[in-house]
Structure formats: C-alpha cells, structure tokens
Amino acid sequence: MTSDLRDFSGQIVLVVGAASGIGRAAAQLIASRGATVIITDLDQPGLSSLQQELNLKSNQVKNVDLGSQSSIQSLVASVISDHHQIDALVNTGGIVGPTNTKLEDTDWAAFEKTVSINLFGTIWLTQEVIPHMKSRKYGRIAHVASIAGKEGNPGMHAYNTSKSGMIGFIKGVGKEVATEGITINAFAPAVIRTPFNAGTSDETLKYMLGRIPMGRVGEPEEAAEMLAFMVSKACSFTTGFTFDASGGRATY
Ligand SMILES: NC(=O)c1ccc[n+]([C@@H]2O[C@H](COP(=O)([O-])OP(=O)(O)OC[C@H]3O[C@@H](n4cnc5c(N)ncnc54)[C@H](O)[C@@H]3O)[C@@H](O)[C@H]2O)c1
C-alpha cells in the first residue's frame, strides 16, 4: 500500500479522447503512475498506436462516439463488463467547430454538432459512470473544457457555448454527489500544442496567443499533469471547480 496519493495502482482509469493531444499525454502519464488505463476515441489508428506504445491489452482499447448517447452507454457497459469498476474518468474528447464565423453566419447544424460532442458527450458520460462510482463510494471525474468557456473567443460561438456549458454542468453535479466520495471538476486550458488547432483560423489563433501573458502555448504534458492530479486520490477536497492552465490568461 503506497502513501503517495498520486499513485494509481489498482485503479481503472477511463481516458476519453486518448488517441491524440492532451488525452494521449494524460493516458501516458496516468499509466506511468500505475493505472490500468482504458483508452477510447473515434480515431482507431490513433488508439492502435497508443495501445502499442503502452503495451495495452485489447480490452483496454474501446471505440466511442461522443456525439451518440448509445455509443457512450455501450462504452461504459463494456468497461464495467471487462474491468468491473471505473475509479476515474478523464474526458478530453472534443471538436473546435466553426471558427472566425460571425454569429449571423453561424448555422444550426455545425452548432448542434459541436455542442452534441463537447457538451452532451460530457453530460451522458457523467450520467453513465456516476452510478458505478456511487456504488463504491469513490470516483474522480475531469472534463476538459477551455478558457473559451470562461472568456469566450469571438467567432467561436458553438465552442464557447459547449465549453461554458461544461463548466456550469460540473458545478451542479459536484454538489449533488459531494457526499458520495466522488469529485467532478473541469479544466480550462488556453492554447495547447496539439493537432486540435490545425483547422483554427489564423485570426483566431493570433487572438488567443496574444492573450497569453507567458507568451507561449502550453504543452500537452503540462495539461496532463493537471489532469492526473484532478483524477488522483490527492484531489479529495475540490469539486465543481474549474482548474486552469492558461499561461496567466485567466487568474480567476
Ligand atoms: N489544444 C488546445 O489548444 C485546447 C485548448 C483548450 C481546450 N482544449 C480542449 O482539450 C480537449 C482535447 O483537445 P486536444 O488539444 O488534445 O485535441 P486533439 O484533436 O489532439 O484531441 C481530441 C481528441 O478527441 C477525439 N474526438 C473528437 N470527436 C470525437 C467524438 N465524437 N467521439 C470521440 N472522440 C472524439 C479526437 O479523435 C481526438 O483524438 C478538447 O476538449 C479541446 O476542446 C484544447
């Protein structure tokens, strides 16, 4: 028995969006701290390369589409069937949606898709894992929101809405399960060096970078450190909160 509260030995940690970027770095770090990680994503080739790198068994690799409630239900049922418990959920799956798009040019379908994957995915994932955590009186949940959910970036209305929705959502759930041994928190990074921003317009990137006082982007490993803390036993007295990694952009 270790006294290091950041150690994950014996724990089952589900990492959603693990094929790339922040999720991949989080899965690598949490696995290195002793967890049995279950990696899941839409991107099968990305999952396969991480599976090889971490030498994971086939029942540690699962597909999910965050835009589908039934896919989320199947994912969680499959993890429970194979591993019997979920100690922690790290949800990093998401899309950026339209950028540099004025409100009057924003269309319903693109908006709905972004909110469906980012926000509804968060909600239904949480709904599925909570009963399993309640039954063991232990659980840690971290959802990756964004600085955009705190401050809003112009021309990114669907993304801003989805991310501030996540920040609002975890506040209520945190209070609802506060006596169940479960914590649920959000994480609001500024720009992190991942493929996520490949489709982001130059105007939007310039706007976001110009607001980071440290004058640089964050690294996926820096985000992963925060997430690993948030889903560890060490994060025991903080719930319904939004952690920050923004190079000084957000100080609240
Ligand atoms: N990179 C940044 O600058 C930045 C800043 C703030 C917040 N974020 C947030 O961090 C999270 C991770 O982003 P990242 O930078 O690692 O990007 P990324 O594109 O490298 O990773 C996102 C992952 O989500 C997966 N995904 C997308 N749609 C999915 C779906 N429908 N179902 C399942 N998986 C899906 C992708 O396949 C990908 O592996 C996202 O929620 C993003 O909004 C990123």
The ligand as an SDF file (V2000), in Angstrom:
LIG
                    3D

 44 48  0  0  0  0  0  0  0  0999 V2000
   -5.3910   22.2830  -27.8740 N   0  0  0  0  0  0  0  0  0  0  0  0
   -5.9060   23.3940  -27.3830 C   0  0  0  0  0  0  0  0  0  0  0  0
   -5.4400   24.4980  -27.6610 O   0  0  0  0  0  0  0  0  0  0  0  0
   -7.0740   23.3260  -26.4330 C   0  0  0  0  0  0  0  0  0  0  0  0
   -7.3600   24.4590  -25.6510 C   0  0  0  0  0  0  0  0  0  0  0  0
   -8.4350   24.4190  -24.7790 C   0  0  0  0  0  0  0  0  0  0  0  0
   -9.1860   23.2880  -24.6670 C   0  0  0  0  0  0  0  0  0  0  0  0
   -8.8920   22.1980  -25.4380 N   0  0  0  0  0  0  0  0  0  0  0  0
   -9.7310   21.0210  -25.2840 C   0  0  0  0  0  0  0  0  0  0  0  0
   -8.9060   19.9240  -24.9620 O   0  0  0  0  0  0  0  0  0  0  0  0
   -9.5410   18.7150  -25.3710 C   0  0  0  0  0  0  0  0  0  0  0  0
   -8.5050   17.8590  -26.0730 C   0  0  0  0  0  0  0  0  0  0  0  0
   -8.0670   18.5410  -27.2180 O   0  0  0  0  0  0  0  0  0  0  0  0
   -6.6260   18.3090  -27.8570 P   0  0  0  0  0  0  0  0  0  0  0  0
   -5.9940   19.6290  -27.9440 O   0  0  0  0  0  0  0  0  0  0  0  0
   -5.9450   17.1910  -27.2090 O   0  0  0  0  0  0  0  0  0  0  0  0
   -7.1140   17.9370  -29.3360 O   0  0  0  0  0  0  0  0  0  0  0  0
   -6.8920   16.6510  -30.2460 P   0  0  0  0  0  0  0  0  0  0  0  0
   -7.6250   16.9510  -31.5060 O   0  0  0  0  0  0  0  0  0  0  0  0
   -5.4460   16.3140  -30.3030 O   0  0  0  0  0  0  0  0  0  0  0  0
   -7.6650   15.5190  -29.4150 O   0  0  0  0  0  0  0  0  0  0  0  0
   -9.0540   15.4690  -29.3450 C   0  0  0  0  0  0  0  0  0  0  0  0
   -9.4800   14.0270  -29.4460 C   0  0  0  0  0  0  0  0  0  0  0  0
  -10.9100   13.9700  -29.3730 O   0  0  0  0  0  0  0  0  0  0  0  0
  -11.3230   12.9870  -30.2870 C   0  0  0  0  0  0  0  0  0  0  0  0
  -12.7050   13.1700  -30.6870 N   0  0  0  0  0  0  0  0  0  0  0  0
  -13.2120   14.1500  -31.4780 C   0  0  0  0  0  0  0  0  0  0  0  0
  -14.5150   13.9370  -31.6890 N   0  0  0  0  0  0  0  0  0  0  0  0
  -14.8540   12.7960  -31.0180 C   0  0  0  0  0  0  0  0  0  0  0  0
  -16.0500   12.0660  -30.8550 C   0  0  0  0  0  0  0  0  0  0  0  0
  -17.1840   12.4320  -31.4570 N   0  0  0  0  0  0  0  0  0  0  0  0
  -16.0220   10.9490  -30.1000 N   0  0  0  0  0  0  0  0  0  0  0  0
  -14.8850   10.5370  -29.5150 C   0  0  0  0  0  0  0  0  0  0  0  0
  -13.7000   11.1910  -29.6330 N   0  0  0  0  0  0  0  0  0  0  0  0
  -13.6950   12.3180  -30.3850 C   0  0  0  0  0  0  0  0  0  0  0  0
  -10.3770   13.1240  -31.4670 C   0  0  0  0  0  0  0  0  0  0  0  0
  -10.3830   11.9620  -32.2950 O   0  0  0  0  0  0  0  0  0  0  0  0
   -9.0580   13.3830  -30.7860 C   0  0  0  0  0  0  0  0  0  0  0  0
   -8.3330   12.1960  -30.5400 O   0  0  0  0  0  0  0  0  0  0  0  0
  -10.7240   19.1440  -26.2480 C   0  0  0  0  0  0  0  0  0  0  0  0
  -11.9040   19.0060  -25.4990 O   0  0  0  0  0  0  0  0  0  0  0  0
  -10.4770   20.6080  -26.5270 C   0  0  0  0  0  0  0  0  0  0  0  0
  -11.6780   21.3360  -26.6660 O   0  0  0  0  0  0  0  0  0  0  0  0
   -7.8500   22.1940  -26.3050 C   0  0  0  0  0  0  0  0  0  0  0  0
  1  2  1  0
  2  3  2  0
  2  4  1  0
  4  5  1  0
  4 44  2  0
  5  6  2  0
  6  7  1  0
  7  8  2  0
  8  9  1  0
  8 44  1  0
  9 10  1  0
  9 42  1  0
 10 11  1  0
 11 12  1  0
 11 40  1  0
 12 13  1  0
 13 14  1  0
 14 15  2  0
 14 16  1  0
 14 17  1  0
 17 18  1  0
 18 19  2  0
 18 20  1  0
 18 21  1  0
 21 22  1  0
 22 23  1  0
 23 24  1  0
 23 38  1  0
 24 25  1  0
 25 26  1  0
 25 36  1  0
 26 27  1  0
 26 35  1  0
 27 28  2  0
 28 29  1  0
 29 30  1  0
 29 35  2  0
 30 31  1  0
 30 32  2  0
 32 33  1  0
 33 34  2  0
 34 35  1  0
 36 37  1  0
 36 38  1  0
 38 39  1  0
 40 41  1  0
 40 42  1  0
 42 43  1  0
M  CHG  2   8   1  16  -1
M  END
$$$$
